[in-house]
Every structure is written in C-alpha cells, then in structure tokens.
Amino acid sequence: LTDLEIDSADAVRRLTVQPSYAELAVIYGLYKQATLGNINTERPGIFDFQGKSKWDGWKAQEGKSKEDAIKEYIALVEEMKAKYPM
C-alpha cells in the first residue's frame, strides 16, 4: 500500500465516533480487495457475527480491480473523516 492508503487506514482508527457496522464492513471489504484480491476463504460459522460481517463486506467487492478498490477505499475514508470527527 502507498503512504496515502496507510494514512487512510490510520485515519479510520483515529475517528472519535465509530462508524456503523455497515460502513466498517465496506471499509474492510475494500481494504481486503485492494491488498489480497478476491475473497479466498469460506464464510465463518453461524455464531461468528463479526467474522461474517467482514466476510460479507469483502465478498461484496469481489471482482473489483485493486486500483478501483484503493480509490473507493480512500474516497470512503475521506467521507468518514468529514462525517465523524477525529
């Protein structure tokens, strides 16, 4: 990842208000798609709610190019920085 992408990941961690689970799932999915490509694991079990949410977020990005995932990831982080204070 580039410095801008690393800065974006750090920005999400520094938000003073936690984004919604849906927003976090999208952020996670875009990050994983940008760094690893298409999902390569099985969906977690029925009682792993957080794992399933993350898996679903990544699965939703399947087929997206690394470059597109990075652009969308950075744009979404910038949106969150404006929406939630740091």
GROMACS elastic network, one bead per residue, 0.5 to 0.9 nm:
[ bonds ]
;  ai    aj funct       b0    kb
    1     4     6  0.79822   500
    1     5     6  0.58174   500
    1     6     6  0.64677   500
    1    34     6  0.84550   500
    1    35     6  0.74095   500
    1    70     6  0.88597   500
    2     5     6  0.52009   500
    2     6     6  0.62859   500
    2     7     6  0.85758   500
    3     6     6  0.50344   500
    3     7     6  0.59848   500
    3     8     6  0.84806   500
    4     7     6  0.50402   500
    4     8     6  0.61529   500
    4     9     6  0.87473   500
    4    74     6  0.79917   500
    5     9     6  0.63327   500
    5    10     6  0.87136   500
    5    70     6  0.73873   500
    5    73     6  0.81589   500
    5    74     6  0.66671   500
    6     9     6  0.51125   500
    6    10     6  0.62941   500
    6    11     6  0.86029   500
    7    10     6  0.50730   500
    7    11     6  0.60849   500
    7    12     6  0.88431   500
    8    12     6  0.65110   500
    8    13     6  0.89549   500
    8    73     6  0.81403   500
    8    74     6  0.62300   500
    8    77     6  0.61252   500
    8    78     6  0.78104   500
    9    12     6  0.54166   500
    9    13     6  0.67963   500
    9    31     6  0.85094   500
    9    74     6  0.86720   500
    9    77     6  0.78958   500
   10    13     6  0.51976   500
   10    14     6  0.63992   500
   11    14     6  0.50590   500
   11    15     6  0.64528   500
   11    77     6  0.73985   500
   11    78     6  0.87968   500
   11    81     6  0.74170   500
   11    86     6  0.77875   500
   12    15     6  0.55629   500
   12    18     6  0.85883   500
   12    19     6  0.86347   500
   12    27     6  0.89309   500
   12    77     6  0.66602   500
   12    80     6  0.77497   500
   12    81     6  0.77050   500
   12    86     6  0.88108   500
   13    16     6  0.85173   500
   13    18     6  0.86542   500
   14    17     6  0.87946   500
   14    85     6  0.89319   500
   14    86     6  0.59011   500
   15    18     6  0.65057   500
   15    19     6  0.82215   500
   15    80     6  0.82801   500
   15    81     6  0.71384   500
   15    84     6  0.63743   500
   15    85     6  0.59955   500
   16    84     6  0.69263   500
   16    85     6  0.58019   500
   16    86     6  0.52200   500
   17    84     6  0.58400   500
   17    85     6  0.68173   500
   17    86     6  0.79011   500
   18    21     6  0.86463   500
   18    24     6  0.87065   500
   18    84     6  0.79157   500
   19    22     6  0.80545   500
   19    23     6  0.59837   500
   19    24     6  0.63004   500
   19    80     6  0.76041   500
   19    84     6  0.76480   500
   20    23     6  0.51655   500
   20    24     6  0.62170   500
   20    25     6  0.85868   500
   21    25     6  0.60436   500
   21    26     6  0.86783   500
   21    53     6  0.79640   500
   22    25     6  0.51112   500
   22    26     6  0.64171   500
   22    27     6  0.87485   500
   22    53     6  0.81296   500
   22    57     6  0.81646   500
   23    26     6  0.52076   500
   23    27     6  0.62300   500
   23    28     6  0.85783   500
   23    76     6  0.88224   500
   23    80     6  0.88884   500
   24    27     6  0.50089   500
   24    28     6  0.59781   500
   24    29     6  0.84197   500
   24    53     6  0.89441   500
   24    54     6  0.81377   500
   24    57     6  0.82983   500
   25    28     6  0.50784   500
   25    29     6  0.60056   500
   25    30     6  0.85672   500
   25    53     6  0.60957   500
   25    54     6  0.52768   500
   25    55     6  0.81355   500
   25    56     6  0.73926   500
   25    58     6  0.74943   500
   26    29     6  0.50281   500
   26    30     6  0.60939   500
   26    31     6  0.84833   500
   26    54     6  0.82026   500
   26    56     6  0.87886   500
   26    57     6  0.51197   500
   26    58     6  0.73159   500
   26    60     6  0.80895   500
   26    61     6  0.82813   500
   26    73     6  0.84605   500
   26    76     6  0.88142   500
   27    30     6  0.52603   500
   27    31     6  0.61115   500
   27    32     6  0.86256   500
   27    57     6  0.77689   500
   27    58     6  0.87847   500
   27    72     6  0.89535   500
   27    73     6  0.62815   500
   27    76     6  0.73715   500
   27    77     6  0.77830   500
   28    31     6  0.51115   500
   28    32     6  0.61182   500
   28    33     6  0.84972   500
   28    54     6  0.63941   500
   28    55     6  0.87559   500
   28    57     6  0.64750   500
   28    58     6  0.66398   500
   28    73     6  0.88583   500
   29    32     6  0.52149   500
   29    33     6  0.60167   500
   29    34     6  0.84728   500
   29    54     6  0.67768   500
   29    55     6  0.75117   500
   29    56     6  0.77330   500
   29    59     6  0.70315   500
   29    60     6  0.71128   500
   29    61     6  0.61314   500
   29    62     6  0.87513   500
   29    69     6  0.87315   500
   29    73     6  0.89422   500
   30    33     6  0.50656   500
   30    34     6  0.60107   500
   30    35     6  0.85516   500
   30    57     6  0.77860   500
   30    58     6  0.66131   500
   30    60     6  0.88621   500
   30    61     6  0.64053   500
   30    64     6  0.89051   500
   30    66     6  0.88505   500
   30    68     6  0.89775   500
   30    69     6  0.52556   500
   30    70     6  0.70008   500
   30    72     6  0.72358   500
   30    73     6  0.56256   500
   31    34     6  0.51356   500
   31    35     6  0.61478   500
   31    36     6  0.83400   500
   31    58     6  0.82325   500
   31    69     6  0.71920   500
   31    70     6  0.72196   500
   31    73     6  0.66145   500
   32    35     6  0.51265   500
   32    36     6  0.54862   500
   32    37     6  0.66998   500
   32    38     6  0.81280   500
   32    39     6  0.79613   500
   32    58     6  0.63988   500
   32    61     6  0.88299   500
   32    69     6  0.87720   500
   33    36     6  0.54559   500
   33    38     6  0.58706   500
   33    39     6  0.73617   500
   33    58     6  0.65734   500
   33    59     6  0.87356   500
   33    61     6  0.64642   500
   33    62     6  0.71133   500
   33    63     6  0.85669   500
   33    64     6  0.72680   500
   33    65     6  0.77720   500
   33    66     6  0.64088   500
   33    69     6  0.62640   500
   33    70     6  0.83352   500
   34    37     6  0.59660   500
   34    38     6  0.89190   500
   34    64     6  0.85735   500
   34    65     6  0.74807   500
   34    67     6  0.70390   500
   34    68     6  0.80177   500
   34    69     6  0.52148   500
   34    70     6  0.55694   500
   34    73     6  0.84003   500
   35    66     6  0.72646   500
   35    69     6  0.89967   500
   35    70     6  0.86917   500
   36    39     6  0.76823   500
   36    40     6  0.86974   500
   36    66     6  0.84681   500
   37    40     6  0.83946   500
   37    61     6  0.89771   500
   37    62     6  0.76099   500
   37    63     6  0.79986   500
   37    64     6  0.80269   500
   37    65     6  0.76307   500
   37    66     6  0.67070   500
   38    58     6  0.78304   500
   38    59     6  0.74738   500
   38    61     6  0.75915   500
   38    62     6  0.50575   500
   38    63     6  0.63273   500
   38    64     6  0.79163   500
   39    42     6  0.84538   500
   39    55     6  0.79639   500
   39    58     6  0.64095   500
   39    59     6  0.60057   500
   39    61     6  0.85508   500
   39    62     6  0.66340   500
   41    44     6  0.85952   500
   41    55     6  0.83347   500
   42    55     6  0.83336   500
   43    51     6  0.79550   500
   43    52     6  0.62787   500
   43    55     6  0.61904   500
   43    56     6  0.79262   500
   44    47     6  0.81700   500
   44    48     6  0.61516   500
   44    49     6  0.82543   500
   44    51     6  0.59233   500
   44    52     6  0.54739   500
   44    55     6  0.74871   500
   45    48     6  0.55823   500
   45    49     6  0.82079   500
   45    51     6  0.82401   500
   45    52     6  0.74515   500
   46    49     6  0.70972   500
   46    52     6  0.79368   500
   47    50     6  0.88404   500
   47    51     6  0.89412   500
   47    52     6  0.86816   500
   48    51     6  0.52704   500
   48    52     6  0.60987   500
   48    53     6  0.86441   500
   49    52     6  0.51884   500
   49    53     6  0.62098   500
   49    54     6  0.87218   500
   50    53     6  0.50991   500
   50    54     6  0.62583   500
   50    55     6  0.85565   500
   51    54     6  0.51811   500
   51    55     6  0.60361   500
   51    56     6  0.85195   500
   52    56     6  0.59594   500
   52    57     6  0.84562   500
   53    56     6  0.51540   500
   53    57     6  0.61650   500
   53    58     6  0.87188   500
   54    57     6  0.50507   500
   54    58     6  0.62933   500
   54    59     6  0.85630   500
   55    58     6  0.51845   500
   55    59     6  0.60008   500
   55    60     6  0.85621   500
   56    60     6  0.60839   500
   56    61     6  0.88660   500
   57    60     6  0.52959   500
   57    61     6  0.69597   500
   58    61     6  0.53729   500
   58    62     6  0.68068   500
   59    62     6  0.52128   500
   59    63     6  0.89835   500
   60    63     6  0.88051   500
   61    64     6  0.57705   500
   61    69     6  0.77607   500
   62    65     6  0.86395   500
   64    67     6  0.82830   500
   64    68     6  0.64118   500
   64    69     6  0.63221   500
   65    68     6  0.52398   500
   65    69     6  0.61461   500
   65    70     6  0.85942   500
   66    69     6  0.51199   500
   66    70     6  0.61373   500
   66    71     6  0.86678   500
   67    70     6  0.51669   500
   67    71     6  0.62486   500
   67    72     6  0.86528   500
   68    71     6  0.51281   500
   68    72     6  0.61038   500
   68    73     6  0.83949   500
   69    72     6  0.51828   500
   69    73     6  0.58957   500
   69    74     6  0.85849   500
   70    74     6  0.61651   500
   70    75     6  0.85335   500
   71    74     6  0.53418   500
   71    75     6  0.61634   500
   71    76     6  0.86066   500
   72    75     6  0.50594   500
   72    76     6  0.60211   500
   72    77     6  0.85396   500
   73    76     6  0.52155   500
   73    77     6  0.62089   500
   73    78     6  0.86685   500
   74    77     6  0.51256   500
   74    78     6  0.62096   500
   74    79     6  0.86379   500
   75    78     6  0.51330   500
   75    79     6  0.62561   500
   75    80     6  0.87447   500
   76    80     6  0.62118   500
   76    81     6  0.86220   500
   77    80     6  0.50013   500
   77    81     6  0.61237   500
   77    82     6  0.86768   500
   78    81     6  0.50546   500
   78    82     6  0.64075   500
   78    83     6  0.86534   500
   79    82     6  0.52673   500
   79    83     6  0.61667   500
   79    84     6  0.85616   500
   80    84     6  0.56460   500
   80    85     6  0.83850   500
   81    84     6  0.53866   500
   81    85     6  0.62601   500
   81    86     6  0.68154   500
   82    85     6  0.68744   500
   82    86     6  0.89024   500
